[in-house]
Amino acid sequence: PRSARRGDSTPRVQPSPGRSGRTTPDRTGGVATPRTDWGPALKPNDWRRATHEQFHQSEETRRRASEAVRRCGSAQKASQQKRQMAHEDISGLLHSKVHNTENLIKALRTRLDSLRSAIVLANKSVKSLAEMHTQREAPLTVCLWRLDRRKRRPRGELVVDPCQEALEAERTTLERARKALHSAAHMTKTLIHEAEEVYDALELDHRDKAQAAVVDKRCLTWMSHVVGAAAQIRPNPNPLDPEVHGSKAERQRTQEAERLLNIARQVEHKLHSTVAKNQSMASGLSRDCDAATHRSESTLRKRIQETESMAIGLGEQINLVEEKLEVAISQLRRTKDHLKAYEAPVAVARTQLNWRKSMMPGPESIQDPVTVGLHKTLKSHAGDIESLRERKSGLEGTIRDLEATKARLTRNLHDKTKARDIDRALSSHTHARGAWMA
């Protein structure tokens, strides 16, 4: 009924049936007054039937009104329940979303802290590698300086001795170590740059999710004011199921965060592995460099001792040669004296023979014992003189050999002394002076 739709439970009054069934409206706008020109009055039966029909119409109208009120109350109750369930569903989804976001934020924060620690550790490793690279500069400078100084040794001392081999090996070891340290530091810096980019992406995602969590929590706060503190919130059992709630975007968001976390985990693993590898490599290179330096120092000391020993031996040999030279010169001097001593007897004997031959009369110029004796004396003196001259010549050759030997020994001693002094100067310059020399 129209009265029920308008919310008026009082049924409209029907006019009493008459001949025309109409009433004359009041022109003044008041209540309509029944017309008086109906004609003859109704019969009693018709009058009763009309009244009873009005009773039935009134009851039917009240029944329809009660049904309309009941249906309206049921619709209101159903609408309220539906609205409550919608609030509960949205609140449950928000709680699940906030819970998922907070879990992601926690995972991102943990990974950010861990990755930052790994980056700090890698930076320390790079600094340590750079310090080791700088520390190896002084030994390499000293080694190169030693090799250059040893090139200035005398020609006879330019030999590839164990000290030279040790210095060459030390130079090779130090150069290889510096190259390896530089390469490792460069590779670690590249990895740190990659890790910092991943850290920035994680930090941006963490900031976005933190802001999203704040927004969702504010939505929950507003809903709690709307729904009421006593509202029962049904948590969503699986808020990320795209088939149930259509949260494909939510799943993609979570997968993107997990992808960043996996990348960060891999980069962090690379950083830790690289730092451990750098430590192991640096330790091994340090041992190799120290061993090479110790070996060169040891061989240099041994070379100095060996050269010193040879110089002492050369000095002793020179002394012996000088002694022999003095003896030979003294003997030569005596031989010359002996030869000079024969000059007078030979001259006297020749003079006697010539004088007796020229002055002796013919019959007296015979081979008498005097003449024979004079000839024997001259012959004997001539043999002795020849023998002494041969000895003199031999002594002179020996003296020349001794002088040449002395000269060679002296030059050798000079070369070894110079080489020893160079090696001593090399040994006196330690690696502590290498940085100043560089």
C-alpha positions, 0 to 999 in steps of 0.5 A: 500500500502507498501508506505503508511505502510512505511510512504511514501505518494509518490507512486512508479513510474510504468515502461512503458509497452513494449514488455517485460514490464521490465527495465534494471538496471544500473550496476553502482547503478544509475537510471535505464535507459530504454531499447532501444530494445523494438521493434516497437513503441506503438500506440497512443491509447495504449499510451493514455490508459496507461497514463490514467491508471497511472492517475487512479492509482495515484488517488487511491494511494492518496485516500488510503494514505489519508484514512491511514493518517485519520485512523492513526490520529484517532488511535492516538487520541483514544490512547491518550484519553485512556491513559488520561483516564487510568491516570485519573482512576489511579489518582482517585484510588490513591486519594481515597486510600490516602483519605481512608488511611488518614481517617484510620490514623486519626481514629488510631491516635485518638484511640491511644491518647485516649487509651494512656490517659486511660492507664495513668489513669489506671496506676494512679489508680494502684499507688493509690491502692498501696498507699492505700495498704501501708497506711493500713499496719500501722493500721493493724500493730497497731491492731495486736500489740494491740491484742497481748498485750491484750493477756498479761492481767491477767487471770481474765481480759481475757474476750471477751469484746466489745474492743476485738470484735472491734479489731477483727473486725478491723483486719478482715476489714483491712486484707480484704481491703488489699487483695481486694486492692492487687487483684484489682491492679493485675487485673488492671496491667493485663488489662494495659498489654493487653492495651499496647499490643493493643496500640503497634499493633495500633501504628504499623498499624498507622506507616505502614499506614502513610508510605503507605500514603507517598508512595501513595502521592509520586505516585500522585506527579509523576503522576501529573508531567506525566499527567500535572497540567491541567489534569482532575482527576475523583475521584472514587465514590466507591474505595472500591467496590470489584465488580467494582475495585476488591479491596478485599485486600483494604476492608480486610485492612480496616476491619483489621484496624476497628477490631483493633479499635474495640478491642482498644475501648473495652479495653479502655472501660474496663480500664475506667470501671475498674478505676471507679470500683477501685475508688468506691471500694477504697472509700468504703474500706476506709470508712469501714477501718476508721469506724472500726478503729474509733470504736476500738479506741472508744471502747478502750477509753470506756474500759479504762474508765470502767476499771478505774471506776471499779478500783476506786470502788474496791479501795473504797470497799477495804477501806470500808473492811479495816475500817470494819476489823479495827473495828472487830479487835478492837472489838476482842481486847476488847472481849479478854480484857473482857475475860481476865477480867473474869479470876481473879473473876472466880479464886477468886470465885473458890478459895473461894469455894474450901477453904471454902469447905476444911476448913469449919468444917462439921456442918458448911459445909452447903449451906449457902447464901455465898456458893450459891452466889459463885456458882451463880457467877461462873455460871454467869461468865461461861455463860458470858465467853462462850458468849464472846468466841462465839462472839470472835470466830464469830469476828475471822471468820468475820475478816478472811472473811474480810481479804479474801475479802480484798485479793480478792479485792486487787487482782482484783484491781491489775488485773484491774489496770494492764489491764487498764495500758495495754489498756492505752499503747494501746491507746497511740500508734496511727496509725502514729507509726504503720509504725515504729513498722512494 
